[in-house]
Amino acid sequence: AAFLFVPAMAQAEFMTGNTLYRDMQSDVMDQMMALGYVLGAADAVINVTVCPPAGVKAGQVYDTIKNFLEANPSIRHYSADVIVKTRLEAVWPCKQQGRGRGT
């Protein structure tokens, strides 16, 4: 019977932008949890689809996401990992390699 719930669980989101933003506005413990979440989501795409310049600090990544969520409340219902990925790709995209003329 437990296997009946596996497909539904696989589609579940662990955190939405609403939850992430709330944690960013909360007490220090929740802010640290939010920082860890943002950095974990960022680590999954760094040097894959997101290429920040050398010297970018963890606080800059966190502030980028926090400021984006603050300025865009209409998207906070989306999955937080998608928000982090999409925003960081827009801010620090990787240059496309091996595309274009003859490559």
N, C-alpha and C positions, 0 to 999 in steps of 0.2 A: 504494500500500500504506500510506502514511503516514496517509491519511485514515481508515483503519480504526480508528485510535487516538484520533481527535478526540473522540468521545462519551465515552470513558472518561476522557480528560484533563479534559474540561469538568466532570466530576463530582468530580474530585479536590479534596481540601482541602489548602490550603497549610500550615495549622498547626492542631493540636488544642489543647485546653486543657492536656493533659499536656505538650506541647512548650512552650507559652507559660509555664506554671508552672515548668517546669525551667529555662527561660531566665531567668526572674525570680529564681531561686535561684542562678544561676551567676555567672560572672565579670562584670566591669564591661561588657565588650563585649557579652556576651549580654543583660545587663540593659538596655543602651541599645537593642539590637535589639528587645527586648520592649516597651520604652517606645514606640519608633517604631511598632511594630505596633498597640499599644493605641490610641495617638493617631490613627493612620490609620483604624482601624476606627471609632473614636469620631467622627472628622470626617465620616465617611460618613453618620452619622445625626443629628448635632447640628443642631438647629432643624428637623428633619424629624419624628423620633419621640422624640428626647431633647432636653430643654431645661434644661440646668443653669442655676442662678442666676448672675447676674453675679459675677465674681470667683473662680469655680472655677478652680483651677490644674491644670496638667498632672499634677503629682504626686498630686493628689487623685483624678483619674481613674484613674491607674495603681494607686494604693493600693486604690481601690475594687475593681478587678478582681483584684489580687493577694490581697487579704483574702478575697474571694468564692471564688476558686479554692482557697485554703488551707482554708477552712471547708467546702467542698463537693467533696471528692475524687471523689464518685460521678458527677459530671457532666463531669469533665475529658476524657473521651474524645470529647466533642462538638467540633464545629468551633469554633475560637477566635473567629472573627468573630461567630458566633451567640451565644456566651457573652457577649462584650463588649456586643453590641447588646441582648440580653435583660436583662442586669444593669443597664446604664445606663438602659434604659427603665423598669425597676422603681424605680430610685433617683431619677431626674429625668425623669418623663414630661412630655410636652407636654400642655397643656390642649387638649381637643378644641374646635375652633372650627367654627362653622357647623353644629353638630349640636343637636338638641333641638327645642324648641317653635318651630315656624314659621320656622326658619332653614335 
